Structure formats: C-alpha cells, structure tokens
Amino acid sequence: MLVLLPPSEGKTPPRRGRPVDLDALSCPALSPVRAKVLDALVEVSARPDAADVLHVSAGLADEVARNVGLRDAPAAPARSVYTGVLHTAACLAHLTPAQRARAERSVRIFSGLWGVVTPQDVIPAYRLSGGVDLPGVGPLGALWRTHLGDVLDEQAAGGLVVDARSADYVAMWRPVRAEWVTVRVERELAGRRSVVSHNAKHARGVLTRHLLTRRAQPPADAEGLADAAHELVGSALLAVELAPRPARGARTLTLVVA
C-alpha cells in the first residue's frame, strides 16, 4: 500500500537542525532535479515580484523571503514540518516505532520543491505550490511528471495506491501498474450531499492515520480499503461508498462526513 498525500501550505519552520542534504533524501535519483528547482526558487524568491510569480498573497511575503535562505535553513523530518489540516489530522509526528516504520514504507508526500518525500525525510519549511510555473524550470507538474515515474512506478507496482492528493499533485504522477483509489469527501446535511474542501482535508488525514495505526494488515485492494475506512463509521464518518471499477483510471472511495 502507498498513501499519497499533498504537502501543506502551512508549515512549521524548524528552530534548529542541519540544513537539507539533498543526497540524503529518499529517492536520491531525484537529487539533480531537486537541486535545479531549489536554485530556481531561491533566485525567484529574491525578486520584487516573487509573490506574484509564486501565486501567494502579499501577507505571505515573509514566507517567500525565507525561501532565499533555504539551503542554509534548519531542517527537520517532514512529518514535523507539514502542519496543515490534513497533516494535523494524520498526526504523523506522533506514531509508535512500528507505526512510524509503516508510515515510512507507505506514505509519500508530494511537493513542488522536492518531488516526493517520506515522513522521515529532513527538509526545511518553504513556500512553493505544485501548480507554479517556476522561471528557469517551467511548470512544476510537467517537470516532475517526467521524473517521478522512474522512482514511483516500481514502488507502487502490483499494490494498492490510496490517493489523497489535490489536483496540482495528481498532475505530477499517476499510477499505471497499481490499483489506484482516489479519496473523495462529501458532506451530508439535511439529506443532501455536497463536496467540501476544509473538511475533506481533515477526513483524508483521519483516514491516513487510521490506515497507519490500525492493528490489521494494510489493505491490499480497494475492497479492503473500503472495509478499513468503514471502521471509522459512527465516529469520524457517516458512511463510506466505493464506486464500481472504471474501465480506466482511478476508482473512487467516498467518505461522507456531517
């Protein structure tokens, strides 16, 4: 099983720690591309129009300015750096040793800067969305799409891929030799269903944590995933629905929340 997560826009900057070592990150074959993106981000972040280029509001100017010093910034495990809604619900920083080992084997966090990392990979806090067209590099989705297959296709081959990513990160890699299930979240209110955003992040994080902390073996297929998710019905979820298998592409698991 591989669980695919987006990064979080919100990140907690490490207060101490050695700077990032690109060659020490998982998937070291990506190091040259990571270095290229990092250099381009540092350069762009020093420009007066950096916020516009990176598609962030003026109120985040300090975070953009922090990008300039990324190569020397303190770094920490990704599980502690990513602290948005989904990652807070997944709570990857608080797992038992056995659960942490499962997360290291199973969880892949996508990133416009790093391509993909595991929870254990040591990184600094940064500001860069996967949907950015980065000067000197180009659209990040297209860039990473040409490289991630080389490292992820083999990891996913023949197994289950649980996809909790947003659209910008789905564009970076799509499973081709695995059972691919995307996680959709709907809210039910007064008998009516609607797609949600904030609650969707939380529900996907709750499912991720459940998959990592439940005593049973990780699910091996879509039906097993639906069964595992159904264990949350009555507490975190109202219902779970698994769509029929499509002719091609991903199958959909819908989590219904209140």
N, C-alpha and C positions, 0 to 999 in steps of 0.2 A: 504494500500500500504506500502510495505517495499522496500527501496532502499539500496542495498548492495554495499558498497564501499571498496576498498583496503585501507590500510594506505598509507602514502607517505614515500619513502625512506628519502627524505629531511624533516627535522623537525626544528621548531624554538624553542630552549630551553627557557623556561620561565625565566625571570630575577628575579622574586620574587613569593612568594606564598608558602603555606604549602605543605609538601610532600604528595605524593599519599596516600590515605586512601582506601585500597582495599575493605573494607566493605561498603564504601560509593559509590562505582561504581555501575552502573546499572547491573542487573543480578547478585545479590550478591551470588547466589548459586555457581558461578564460583570462588569465593574467594580462596578456598583451592588450586585449580589448578593454579590460577594466582600467588599465593604465591610460589608454587613449581617452576614454570617457572622463576619467578623473582629471587629466590635464586640461581637457576642453572645459570642464565645469569650473575648475579653478580660474581659468582665463576669463570665461564669460562672467563669472560672479564678481569680477573686479570692474566690470564695465558700468557706466552710469545707467544703462538701460537693462541691467541684469534682471530686475524683477519682471519686466515685460517679456523678456526672452524666455524666462523660466516659468512664466504664467503664474506668478504669485502676486498677492496684493502688496501694496506699499507698507502695510502694517507688519509684513514679514521680512522687512529689509535687513534686520539684524541676522536672521537665519541665512539669508542669501550671503551677507558679508562673511559669515562664519565659514562658508564654503571655500573662501580664499585660502584658509589655513588648514584644509583637510588633511594634507599629507603629514602634518605635524600634530594634529589634534589628538587628544586622548581617545582611545578606542576601548570597547567592551563587547561582550557577547551580544549578538543581535537580539537575543531574547530579552535583554535588558534595555536595548536602545529603542526598539519599536514598542511604543506605548499608546497607540491609538485604541479606538473602541474594540476592534476585533482582537487585537493582541492583548488588551487588558482582560477580555473575557477568556481568551485561550490561556492566559497566565503561564506562559512558557518558562518564566523565570522561577516558578515555584513548583517543581516536579521532584519526585523521588529519583534516586540514581537510575533505577530501572526505567522509569517513565522518561527520564531525560535521554537515555540511550535510545528508546523507541522514537522520541522526537527527532533525534539526530539522524536516525535511519529514514524517517518517514516524512519529515516536514521540509519543504522547500519554499523559501520566501523570495519572491521576485522583486527586482529592484532596477530602476532605470540606470543606476550607477554601477552596481555590482553584477547585474545579470540575474544571478540567483545565489542565495546563501542558505546555510543551515542555521538553526538557532544558536549553535556554538561558535560560528564564525565571528571573529573580533573585528568590529567596524566602528567608525566614528559616526556621530549624528550628522546628517546632511540634508539638503533641500534640493530634490530633483525628482520630478514626476516622470513616469514611464511614457507619457504622451508628448513629451517635449521634443521639438526639432532642434537639436543642440548644434550651434555653429561649430564647424570643424569636424563634426561627426555625422550629422544628419538625424532623421527621425529615429528615436531610440528603439521603438518597436521593431522597425525593419532591421536595424543593426543587430539587435540581439537574436532576432529570428534566424539569422544566417549562422549563428554560433551555438545556440543552446541545444539544438537537436543533437549535436555531436556528443554532448555530455548527458542529456536527459533521456534521449530515446532508449538507451541501453538500461538506465536505471528503472525506467517505467515498463520495459518490455514484459508482456505477459501478465501484468499485475493490474491492480485497481488504482485509478487516479481520481482523487476526490478534489474537485476544483472549486475553491472559494475565492478566486481572483476576480477583480474588476476588469472591465473591457481592455484598458490600456495594457494590462499584463497578460491577458489571454492572447493578445496580438504578438507577444514575444515568443510563445511556444505553444503548440497544440499536440497533444499525444496522438501518436499514429499506430502504435502497436500495443495498446493497453485498453482496458475497459475504462472509459472516460465518463465521469459523472459530475455535472455541474450542480452547485448548490444554490437553489433559488429560495427566497424567503418572501412569504406573503403574510399580511396582517388580516385577521378576520375580526370584523366589528359589525354587530347587528346583522349577522348572517351574510355580510358582503366581504369579498376579498379585494385587497389592493396590494400592489408592490410597495415595499418600503426600502429606505436607504439606511438610516441610522440603526434601526432595529435589525436590519439584515446583517450588518457588520457584527453586532453583538451575538446574534443567533449563530452565525458561522463560527465565531470564536468559541461559543459554548459547545458546538458540535466538535470542533477540533480538540478541545480539552477532553471531552468525553472519549473520543477515539484513542487518546493517548493515555488515559487514566483508568479505563475500564479493565477489569481483570481478564476478560475473554481475549482470545487472539484477535489481531486486527482483521477486519472483514476482507475477504478475498474477491468479492464481486459486488455488483450493485444491489442485489437482494440482501446480501449480508450487511451492506452499509445501511440500507433502509431498516433492517432489523435493529441495528445498533442505534440508529437515530430514534427509533420508536421507543427505546428505553427512556428517552427524555420526555415522552408524552405524559402529561399530568403534572410536570414540574416546570420545565423551561418551554415546552411546546404544547400546542393544542392538538396538532396532527402532523403526520408525515405521509407524503404521497410520492411514489416512484412512477414516473412516466414510462410508457412502453418503450421498448428498444427501437430507436430510429434506424432508418436504412443506412445512415452515415452520421458521423459527428457524435456529439456528446448526448448522453442520457441525462434527464433532469430529475433531481431529488428536491422536492418542495417541502420546506419547513414552514408550518403555519404557526404564527405567534398571535398573541392577543393584542 
